[in-house]
Amino acid sequence: MVLGSWFLVLGSWFLVLGSWFLVLGSWFLVLGSSGHPIFNFSMSQQ
């Protein structure tokens, strides 16, 4: 039973982290497609 509760806690944490990464990823996609200066600077540095 203890392992089951731990898996529930870990699963909920992964769900929260996954949703945050989805939000951040979509924001980076929007900024990159709109031609944000930050992305142009990072591309020119390479």
SULBELKA-V368485 format. One line per field, one symbol per residue. burial: I if it has 9 or more other ideal C-beta (glycine too) atoms within 8 Angstrom, else O. A space follows every 50 residues. Layout:
BEGIN
burial: ???
END
This chain:
BEGIN
burial: OOOOOOOOOOOOOOOOOOOOOOOOOOOOOOIIOOOOOOIIOOOOOO
END
